[in-house]
């Protein structure tokens, strides 16, 4: 999550799940809003083999305007091209402001306490389970290590106060092992839920987009939740939860609340990688403003390569501008100029027959071709064989 006024390095990893190697992968990163500027917009990889994941280089760089509202979410588009004219245009969301914590750097601004008299709070930072890549810590409601939670828990883990947007999204990852009813399907005795307090008001339960998976059934020694309360319960591995809040108010706190009755106990509830972000209806700008039209010139790999000797060199322009496309030998000497002048926006394909400007065929070897426009210089290599 970026902050208003911040410049960030943006690391992008691209995986090839197809059936052919991807060669000469070129990527442009495009902002969906005037509040986000792409300072380093181009990256790529020479090869992404089948089943391989590669970090694109150089690293992308983004700047967020000081004037950006927060919390806010902005759209980013990737224009990804590889050999054989293969192209995809995925999008991602860049959160600005809000809240994010992978629980790796201490307690921070979190607080926790029992929700009522006679109940127990067992929330603590734990290394027993973790979701963060390369991380160690998560929050746990339960005893230390692999120990189980006690009977009659009402542990409440509370975030700091976070600004609200028109639409606020709470995301987190969680792992759970809690007691369910063996005789009554869909019911449990212990479980967890999420509540919100807006502008310091009363705590109110909120419902995840995917819904809770159990209802509370009260046992002989009831826990803090009334019968029929919807909760997370049972056993599940690390799973992402999403809550979408559309409510009036300026700020909110969220709390993760786990309750148990006085009978059997299990390992408990783990929570990790908590994020709160949001979006207003005005920050993205107009439709005209955020459409991905400010693309960069693209220079494709020649085909066929190696040349024997004829090959086709393609380039694409997002707008009309002066263009120069030239071929050089391995020593950097000019061999041929294929284009020199103003070109309209569009895709161009130019042939090279392996000859210099005088029509003399050049010897086998490595050659370079360079595309120059007003602000962009792109260079690729090719091999000429006879």
N, C-alpha and C positions, 0 to 999 in steps of 0.2 A: 504494500500500500504506500503510495507516494503522498507527499504533503504539498500544499500550495507553496509555490516559490522554490521547489526543490528540483534539481537536476539528478536523474538517476541513470545508472547503467542497467540495461534491460537484456538479460541473457535469454537466448532463444535456442531450444533444442528441437531438432526435426528428426522424426523417426520414419524409416521406410518399411511399411508393412505390406508392400506390393510384391510382385513376383519378378521384377527386373531391377537392376541397379539404376540409381538416379545419378546422372553425370552432369557436372557443371550446373549445380543448383544455385540460382540467383533469387534473392529475396528483397523486396521493398517493403518497408513498414510505413503505414499511412495512418495519420491521425484522423479521428472522426470529429474533432472539435477544435476551435480556435484557442481553447484553453490549454491544449497539449501540443507542443512543438516537437517534431522529430529532428534532433540535431545530427544524429548519425543514422541514416535511413536505410542503408544498403549493407547486406551481408550475404554470405553464401557458403558453399562447400564444394570442393572439386568432385567428391564422390560420396554418396550415401548408399552403401551396399544393402542388399536385401536383409532385413532383420536388424540393421544397424541404426543406432541413434547418434547423431552428431551435433555438437554445439556449433552454431553458425558464427562465422568470423567476418569482419570485426564485430565487437559487441555493439548493439544498438544503444543509442543515448536519447533520452527523452527529457524535456523540460516542462514543468507544470507552471502555469501563470500564477502570480501572487493573487490575482483577482478571482481564481477559481472558487466557487462555492464548495462547501464540504459539510457532511460527507457527500461524495458524488461518484458516479461511475461513468467512464468514457469508453467509447468503442475505438478499437484499433483494428486495422485490416492488414493482412499480409498478402502481398502479391508474390506467389512462389512459382518459379518457372524452372524447368529442367530440360534436358535434351529431348528431342522428338516433339518439341513444342508443347510438352506437357505442362499444364498450368492449373493451380488451385488458388482460391482466395478465401482462406478461413479468417474468422474474426475472433477477437478476445476482448475481455473487459479489463480496463485499468481502474482500480479503485483509488480514489483520492480522499484523504482524511479518514475519519471514522476510527476504527480500533482494530488491532491485530496483535495476537500474542501466541507464540508457539511454546510458551511455558519454559523455555530454555534458560531464561535470564533472571530467575528468582521470582519471588511472590509479586513484585511490582505493586500495582494499585489494587490487586484483588483483595477482598475481605471474605471471611466466612464465619458462620455462627449457627447455633441451633435455632430452628424455626419456632420452637415453643417450649414452655416449661415441661420438664420431665423427659425431654428427648435429647439425643446425643448428636453432635456434629463430629464427623471424622474426616472432613476434607483436608488433604495435605498434598504437597508435591511429591511425586513418586517416580522412581526409576523402574518399577516393576513392568510397566508397559509404556510404549511410546509410539506415536504416529508420525512425527515430524521427520522428513528425510535427513539422515545424519544426526538426529537428535537423541535425547536421552530421557527427557522429563515429560510428565503429564500430570494433571490433577486427578486424584483418586478419592472417592468416598468409600471408606473401608479401612481396615487395619493396615499397618505397614507391610511391605513386601507382598507376598501372596496371601496374607491373612484376610479373613472375612470381616464384613461389617458386623456390628453388634446389633442386638435387638433394640427396637424402639429408637431408630435413627430418624432425625429430621435435619439433615445437613444442608445448609444453604450456602452456595458459593456465588459471590456477587461481583459483577464487573464494576469498573469505574463509571462515572457519569459520561454518557456519550451523546453528541448532538444527533438530533433526528432529522431525517430528510422527508420529502413527501412519500417516498417509498424506502423503507429501511430493511436491509437484509441481514439476518444473523445466520452465520454458517459456522459449523464446528464438526469435528470428528469425535466419535465416542465408541467405547467398547463396554459391554455390560455382561454381567452374570448375576441374575437376581431370581428370587424364589417365585415360581408360578404355581398355580393350582393344578394338581394332577387329576382332579375329578371334574373340574369345570373348565371346559375349553375357552380360551380367550381371556381368562381371569388370572390375576396374580395377587400376591400378598405384599410384595415389595416392588418398588420401582422409582423412576425418576421423571421429572417434568421440568419445563422452563416457564418462568414468569417474568413479567416486565412491570416496572414502576415508571410512570411518565410524569415528569415534572414533580417528583417527590411524592406522588400519590400512592394509593394502595397497590399492593402486588396483585397482579391478575395473570392467570394462566394463559399462555398462548399456544397455538397448535402448529406443528410442523407441516410443511407442504405435503409430505408423504403420510402424515397422520401418525398418531401413537399406535402401538401394537397390542396393548393390553388394557383391561379395566381392573380397578382395584376390587378385590373381594375381602371383606374384613374377617379376620380370624378371631380366635378367642381373646387375644390381647391386641386390639387394633392399633395400627400405626397412625400417623398424622393425617392421612388422606381419607376423605369420606368414601363410602362405597360408590362404585361406578365412576370414579375419577379416571380419566384417560391418562396413561403413563407409558413410558418405555420400560420394558421388563423382559425377562427371559434371558437367553444367551445369544449374543451376536458378536462377530468380529468387528474390527474398525469399520465404521460406516459414517458417511457424511450426512449431516442433518441441515435442513434449510428452513428458516422461518422468515416470512415476509410480513412486515408490519406496515399498515397504512393507517396512521393515527395522527390526530392533531397533537401539538405539543412541541416544545423546544428541545428537550433532552430526555434521556431515559437511562435506566439501569436494568440489566438483565441478571436473573439469578437461576442457577441450576440447583434444583431441590430434589433430594433423594430421601424417601421414607421407607421404613420397614416396620413390620409388626413384631411381636415378642417371641416368634417361633424360629424356624430354621433360617440360617444365614448363608450367603454365598460370597464370592470374591468382591463384588461391588461394581461401581460405575467409574469409568475413566473418561476424561474429557481432555481434548488436545486441539491445537491449531484453531483458536477461536477468532473469528473475524466479523466485524460489523461494518457494513458499507451501505451506501444509499444513493438515490438519484432523485433529482428534481425534474420537473417537466420542462425547464427552460435552459438548462446548462449545455445541452448538446447543440444548441443553435438551430437554425432553420434547416430544412431538408436540403436546400441548395448548398448550405455551408458545410454539412458533414458528409456529403457524398464523396467517395474516394476518387476525386478527379485529378488531384495534384500528384500524378505519377512521375517517375523518373525515366529517362531514356533507357532502353534495354538493348544489350548487344548479345546475341545468341551464339552458341558454338556452331562453327561451320559444319556443313554436312555435304558429302561424306568427309570424314576425317580419319585416316590420311587422305589427301587429294591425289588423284591419279589421272591427269592433273587437275581436272575441272572440279570446283567445289562451289557451294552457295553460302554466302554470308548474309545473315538476316539481322536487321535492327528495327526497333520500334520507337516512335516518338509520341509523347503525350500531347504535344502542341507543336505548331509550326516554328522552326528555328533553323539557323545555319548549321550545316553538318559537314564534317570532313571525315571520310573513311579511307585509311591508308594502310598499305602492307609494307612491312619491314623485314629485312633478313635478320639472322641471329646476331650480327654485328651492329644492328641498329640503323643500317643504311636503307633509305627509302627505295622500295621496289616498284610500287604502283599506287596511284591514287584512284580509287573507285568512285568516290563521290566528293564533291566540293561545291557547296552552294546551299541555298535555302530549300528546305523540304517541308511539306505540309505534314500534319499529324497523321500517323498511320504506320503500317508495317511495310518494310522494304526488304526485297531479296535481290542481292547482286551477285553475279557469277564472277569468279576469277579462274582463268584458264592456265594458271601457273607461269604466266609470262610477265615481263617487265613492260614499261611504257613503250618500248621500241618493238614489242612483239617477240622478244627472245625468251625462250623457255628457260626458267631458272633451274639450277641443280637441286637434287633431292636434299632435304634437310628441314630444320625447324624454322618457321616463319611466324611473325606476329602481325596481327591486324588491330588497328586502333580507331575507335570512334570518338570524335571530339564534337561537342556541342557548346552552347554558351557557357554552361557551368559544370559540365560533366566530361570526364575522359575515362573511357573504358577500353581495356586491352585484353585480348585473348591470344592463345597460341594455337598453331596448327602444324601438321607435318605434310610435306610434299614428297611423294614417292613416284618414281618412274619405273 
